[in-house]
Amino acid sequence: MTRKYKSEQVELQSHLLRDFHRLMLEALRQREQDVIRYIAILAPALGGYVWLLKEYGTNTTVFVAGTLGVILLLFVGAVYTVALGYNFRYITLQLAKLETLIDTRDFILAGWPRDAKVFAKKYGRWCCPPEVIRVFWLAFLFAIAGVTVSGSAATKDHFSSSIIIAVGGSALGVSLITPVCYGRKIKRKCRKERQWNPIELAPSGDTGEQDQTQRTPSE
């Protein structure tokens, strides 16, 4: 059922919703501009690993410790991209609700989520980062796999090689499962949402306050 409000309430709500919508758009653009942070993690990690291979390839202890450190750093980067991807989806969900409330659905692309149920169906199982972030998420995954395979092959000690494979495999597995965890969070939030309806004005003469202000003292 569509909710109805007084004209002055709708005017105030429309201003607040427009301001909130603008802030959400700015936050969405900020998520897209966080690319430099991924590079700040990915580039030093891979550069440090190449340096390890060149300088300490024959020193098992130093090489293994450095390789594990690189894997953990890449793992942090992979989880960070998924977390920002979830934040991106969350802001998108909020924008979809705002645009429904202020009734701009006719001006939105058909592919944009129209309600919480559609959003939950699309992202509730696998909350994969959007394309602009997904590129770096995949880069972190391939980097983890590459460092794990090359690191285990570079060391001649079987025990050290097993440690590198175990840590790298675990980091890769958790990085792949993380979108599922965030997808469940999205699904839980969508379940709490009711049907979204545009805000409408209350019919004229439908408010008790107006009737009271028009009463005479004799009444």
C-alpha positions in Angstrom: 0.0 0.0 0.0 1.4 3.4 -1.0 2.1 5.7 2.0 0.6 9.2 1.9 2.1 12.3 3.5 1.2 16.0 3.9 2.5 18.4 1.3 5.0 20.0 3.7 6.3 16.6 4.7 6.8 15.6 1.1 8.7 18.8 0.4 11.0 18.2 3.3 11.4 14.5 2.4 12.1 15.3 -1.3 14.9 17.7 -0.3 16.4 15.1 2.1 16.1 12.3 -0.4 17.8 14.4 -3.1 20.7 15.3 -0.8 21.0 11.7 0.3 20.9 10.5 -3.3 23.7 12.9 -4.2 25.8 11.6 -1.3 25.3 8.0 -2.3 26.4 8.8 -5.9 29.5 10.5 -4.6 30.2 7.4 -2.4 29.7 5.2 -5.4 32.2 7.2 -7.4 34.6 7.1 -4.5 34.5 3.3 -4.6 35.4 3.4 -8.2 38.3 5.7 -7.5 39.9 3.4 -5.0 41.8 1.7 -7.8 45.1 3.3 -6.7 44.8 1.5 -3.3 44.8 -1.9 -5.1 47.9 -0.9 -7.1 49.6 0.2 -3.9 49.2 -3.4 -2.6 49.6 -5.4 -5.7 52.7 -3.7 -7.2 54.9 -3.7 -4.1 54.0 -7.3 -3.3 54.9 -8.6 -6.7 58.0 -6.4 -6.9 59.1 -7.7 -3.5 58.6 -11.3 -4.6 60.7 -10.8 -7.8 63.4 -9.3 -5.6 63.3 -12.3 -3.3 63.7 -14.7 -6.2 66.7 -12.7 -7.4 68.5 -12.1 -4.1 67.5 -15.0 -1.8 66.5 -17.8 -4.1 69.1 -20.2 -2.5 68.5 -19.1 1.1 65.5 -21.3 2.1 64.6 -19.6 5.4 64.6 -16.0 4.1 62.9 -17.0 0.8 60.1 -18.9 2.5 59.4 -16.2 5.1 59.4 -13.6 2.4 57.2 -15.6 0.1 54.6 -16.2 2.9 54.6 -12.5 3.6 53.9 -11.7 -0.1 51.1 -14.3 -0.2 49.5 -12.8 3.0 49.8 -9.3 1.5 48.1 -10.4 -1.7 45.4 -12.2 0.3 44.6 -8.9 2.2 44.3 -7.2 -1.1 41.9 -9.8 -2.5 39.7 -9.7 0.6 39.8 -5.9 0.5 38.5 -5.8 -3.1 35.6 -8.1 -2.2 34.8 -5.9 0.9 34.7 -2.8 -1.3 32.7 -4.7 -3.9 30.1 -5.4 -1.2 30.1 -1.8 -0.2 29.5 -0.9 -3.8 26.5 -3.2 -4.0 25.1 -1.9 -0.7 25.2 1.7 -2.0 23.6 0.5 -5.2 20.8 -1.1 -3.2 20.3 2.1 -1.3 20.2 4.1 -4.5 17.6 1.8 -6.0 15.4 2.3 -3.0 15.9 6.1 -3.0 15.1 6.3 -6.7 11.9 4.3 -6.2 10.8 6.6 -3.3 11.2 9.7 -5.3 9.6 8.0 -8.3 12.4 8.2 -10.9 11.9 4.7 -12.2 10.8 5.8 -15.6 14.2 7.4 -16.1 16.4 4.5 -14.9 17.8 1.8 -17.1 15.7 -1.4 -17.3 18.7 -3.4 -15.9 18.8 -1.4 -12.7 17.4 -3.4 -9.7 13.7 -2.4 -9.1 13.2 -4.0 -5.7 15.0 -5.8 -2.9 13.8 -9.2 -4.2 15.5 -8.7 -7.6 18.6 -7.5 -5.9 18.8 -10.5 -3.5 18.3 -12.9 -6.4 21.1 -11.3 -8.4 23.7 -10.8 -5.7 22.4 -12.8 -2.7 24.4 -15.9 -3.5 27.6 -14.6 -5.0 28.4 -10.9 -4.2 31.2 -10.6 -6.8 32.8 -7.1 -7.1 31.7 -4.9 -10.0 33.7 -4.9 -13.2 35.9 -1.9 -12.3 36.9 -3.7 -9.0 36.7 -7.3 -10.3 39.7 -6.8 -12.5 41.9 -6.2 -9.5 40.3 -9.0 -7.5 41.1 -11.5 -10.3 44.6 -10.0 -10.5 45.1 -10.7 -6.8 43.8 -14.3 -7.2 46.2 -15.0 -10.1 49.0 -13.4 -8.2 48.4 -15.6 -5.2 48.3 -18.7 -7.4 51.5 -17.6 -9.3 53.5 -16.8 -6.2 52.4 -20.1 -4.6 53.3 -22.3 -7.6 56.6 -20.5 -8.4 57.6 -20.2 -4.7 57.0 -23.9 -4.0 59.0 -24.8 -7.1 61.9 -22.5 -6.3 62.7 -24.0 -2.9 64.4 -27.3 -2.9 63.2 -28.2 0.7 60.1 -30.4 0.6 58.8 -29.2 4.0 59.2 -25.5 3.0 57.5 -26.2 -0.3 54.6 -27.8 1.5 54.2 -24.8 3.8 54.1 -22.4 0.8 51.5 -24.6 -0.9 49.3 -24.9 2.2 49.3 -21.1 2.9 48.9 -20.1 -0.7 46.1 -22.7 -1.2 44.3 -21.5 1.9 44.6 -17.9 0.9 43.2 -18.6 -2.5 40.3 -20.7 -1.2 39.3 -18.1 1.4 39.5 -15.3 -1.3 37.1 -17.3 -3.5 34.6 -18.0 -0.6 34.5 -14.4 0.6 32.0 -13.3 -2.0 29.6 -16.0 -0.8 29.8 -14.6 2.7 29.1 -11.1 1.6 26.3 -12.4 -0.7 24.6 -13.8 2.4 24.9 -10.4 4.1 23.2 -8.8 1.1 20.5 -11.4 1.1 19.8 -10.8 4.8 19.5 -7.1 4.3 17.1 -7.5 1.4 14.9 -9.8 3.4 14.3 -7.0 5.9 13.1 -4.7 3.2 9.4 -4.2 2.5 7.8 -3.4 -0.8 9.2 -0.1 -2.1 6.6 2.5 -3.2 6.8 6.1 -4.3 5.9 8.8 -1.8 2.6 10.4 -2.5 0.8 13.5 -1.3 -2.1 13.1 1.2 -5.5 14.0 -0.3 -6.6 17.6 0.4 -8.5 18.0 3.6 -7.4 14.6 4.9 -5.4 15.8 7.9 -6.8 16.3 11.3 -4.4 19.2 12.1 -5.9 21.3 9.4 -9.4 20.7 10.7 -8.3 21.8 14.2 -6.7 25.0 13.0 -10.0 25.9 11.2 -12.2 25.4 14.2 -13.7 28.5 15.9 -13.4 29.1 19.7 -17.1 28.4 20.1 -16.6 24.9 18.8 
